[in-house]
Structures are given as C-alpha cells and as structure tokens.
Amino acid sequence: MNPTNLFVPLTDQSLIRASGEEAALFLHNLLTNDINHLAPEGARHAALCTAKGRMIASFLIWRDGTDYILQLSADILPGILKKLSMYVLRTKVKLTDLSAERTLIGLTTSDGPQADALFGKLAPMTTAPFEGGTVVRLDAWRFVIAVPNTAVAAAQAKLTSLGHRADLTAWHLAEIAAGIPRIVAATQEAFTPQMVNYEHAAVGGVSFQKGCYPGQEVVARTHYLGKVKRRMYRVKLDQEFAPGTDVFTPEAGDQHCGAVVLTAPSPNSGFESLLVVQSSGAESNDVHVGKPGGPKALLLPMPYAVE
C-alpha cells in the first residue's frame, strides 16, 4: 500500500439527480457548459450563475444512464435545488436530492497501475461503473466515487487495498493543488466564472459555443471584449481564513479586490488556499488577506498557467 494514496468520505459534498426526457436540455439551458453533448461516459464542470454572471453554484456533472448527476457543496444543495426547481415549469425533468441515497468518496493516488486495476484505464473527466455506483476520474491522481449507501462498506474495503482513509483536509488540499474552485455558501455571488479560472482548459467549466443561459451575456462579453482583472491563485498563509474572507492589495487600498475560495491546513505548517485577487497585485506578490496590510499571501505554483 502506498502511504500517499488516500480515500476520503466527502461529507461536505452532495448530489442532485436530474431525470426525465428533457433533463439534458433543461441543464444545458441553465448552466455555463454544454450538457447536450456530454458523452455517456463523460464528466464536466459547470456553473449556475445569476443574471449578472455571478456564480451561485459549481458542479461536477456526469451521466447515469439517461439521467444526469450533479455534485456540489452540501451547504448550498437545498437552496440550489429550490432554485433549479423554479425553472422546471412544464419541462419534462425531475430533480431529486440524493443525499440520503448516495455517498461520495474522494481518492487521491500516485499509483496508476493499482488504480487501473480497480477501475480500469480511465481518461481524465470520464466515468465507469463501480460497486453499483460510479467512479469519475478527474485527472491523473484524483477520483470521485459515488456509491449507494448500502455499498459504502464494500467500497471502502476495496479502497483499503490502494490506500488509507483520511479526513476532509486531505481532499481539500487536493482540490487546492489542482486549482479547481468549488462554490460554497460563503462565496455564492462572489465570483464570475473567469475570476475562478473556470473557462481555462484545465477546468473546462464554460462553453462559448452554446446558447444562452442566466448570466451568459456578461460571461461572453468578458471573454470576447474585456480583460479579466481578477484571477484565482494558489497561496500559502500563516493563519487560516475561511472562504469568503476579503483579499486586499496596496493598489486597491481599503477596497477589497477578491476573496478566499477554499482553504486547508498544510502538512508543512500553515495553510494553503485558493483565492481570487486583482492580477496586478498577484504579479507584484503583494496580496494581503483579512484586512489591508493583513497577513501576506505567498504565491504557490498552479498546475496550469493563470493568464
């Protein structure tokens, strides 16, 4: 067993099922990504935005037969399910909270052959059946597994052949290291998709070829006409700041110019975070969290170039 291989019950995330003959069209018309052309074995990131282009939810979405599964932060699920339900009207779609039926497990592994032996060889952002549920390969080293609650013990027993159980900190660090944002209650309406690098190919959460959706005009205008002044970066901090905490630069003065997205304790002391900040401040390495002149953020490498 490789000690760097970890599996984590994702108790802070949940699932919504969209079923019905118009489920794909329903989601396609509401979210930032192309759902109509999501392959049966495919997975994609997508966001639900306000009319002003501000994200109120981020999703990992995959197919389950003719249905669609939406993974999101558990703290926003009730509100988002209610919001989505308002759009159903006469559309032939049914939305279901799967919290009481399915359990999510995150897996990080540096042992490709062992992972392949468990799940088969999967490309990033593709899925396969697993213990009556689904495994989603996110990238070279992260997987999400959704299994019925009745199959959790068997799934975890199988995963012990690959690694050991860890707490949510390990998964949050993996999210941060991958540069993948996740909207929680404290950050709803704080960011446009571009601010959290959602349109970047490494994230792939926005399609600029699809039709309209709430906020599409703002998102498209920023893409085609404007320069994105705020971006998401990975940083090291000496103390913990919760998602939604304001971020400052000397150039912006007393006005915050961003916010913390995700944060987790680092095994090497201190904390790692994803935060959105004015790009000019990041380029000058002069970013402060909590208040003007507050604790300074030390920029860490991202797995992709922040434009």
Secondary structure, 3 states (H helix, E strand, C coil): CCCCCEEEECCCEEEEEEECCCHHHHHHCCECCCCCCCCCCEEEEEEEECCCCCEEEEEEEEEECCEEEEEEEHHHHHHHHHHHHHCCCCCCCEEEECCCCEEEEEEECCCHHHHHHHHCCCCCCEEEEECCEEEEECCCCEEEEEEEHHHHHHHHHHHCCCCEECCHHHHHHHHHHHCCCCCCHHHCCCCCHHHHCCCCCCCCCCCCCCCCCCCHHHHHHHHHCCCCCEEEEEEEECCCCCCCCEEECHHHCCCCCCEEEEEEECCCCCEEEEEEEEHHHHHCCCCEECCCCCCECEECCCCCCCC
